[in-house]
Amino acid sequence: MYSVIVPVYRNTESLPELVDALASVATSVQGKFGVPLEAVFVVDGSPDDDFLTLERLLPSAAFRSQLILHARNFGSFAAIRTGLKAAQGEFFGVIAADLQEPPELLIDFLSELRDGTVELVVGVRKNRDDPPISRMTAGLFWFFYRSLVVREIPSGGVDVFACNKRVRDELLMLEEANSSLIGLVFWIGFRRKEVPYDRRARKHGRSTWTFRKKLTYLLDSVFAFTDLPIRILAALGILGVVFSFTFGFVVLLARLIGNIDVPGYTPIVLTMTFFGGLNMVGLSIVGAYAWRSYENTKRRPLAIIREAKSFPSAGSHV
């Protein structure tokens, strides 16, 4: 069976079209590969009618499905993890509910996985039909993500992927909080292949993937996968020491030739200012790592399920 995980948050208007599109995908994978499709919808504490809409649509859908509701909004990556854990297939695909990634991409994913030469497939955007501001912020986000977190990630970033059961099981074993699922997908390794696609324009609603969320996710990714901030801080500390020695030599020389009337005033002020700012930066970086370590020691679940339902394929008696 091929399990498709769909995180849902503020997508009520697109859900009927999404269910129809997945029905078409189910027909294709059944006919082409002889594999039934299961869709796992995880409503991530959405404040609109996502859960009620899916509860109405899924009993008549042409594929088997699960509907899971989080107790609150835990984030799309927690929702994907919940879906991966609940899914019962041998292959797993992840797609967004806003239809900006074409559902037909799931067929290409399964084709690559069933071939057996790869265990992990990632969707790579060739083009994105988004507003200019969205393209600019997304470009900046993925530029810094590649520079600071995962260098081998495609320049356009990765939002959707598919994997076999072995990769799914390995991902679920990594239960760290405040991390990046995409970063973990690349961190675990395995044989991987990229499948290009064109990102569609959003038909309904407005993206909830705001600049603030992107920045938070980028920072989580940086602190979860690299010690770069600490190495930068160490380099600044070394530069500060070199600067202090150089500046001290200049001040001493100026004092000896009588160019400084108030002894010690200038170097004391400049040195205190420089190292005071450096200490503040250092404490904030160390504090960020300490907080994330503390969060992981709590061993809290990454998401809590409030309600879960299963629906067989329409007309099925299984």
Order of alpha helices (4+ residues) and beta strands (2+ residues): beta-alpha-beta-alpha-beta-alpha-beta-alpha-beta-alpha-beta-alpha-alpha-beta-alpha-alpha-alpha-beta
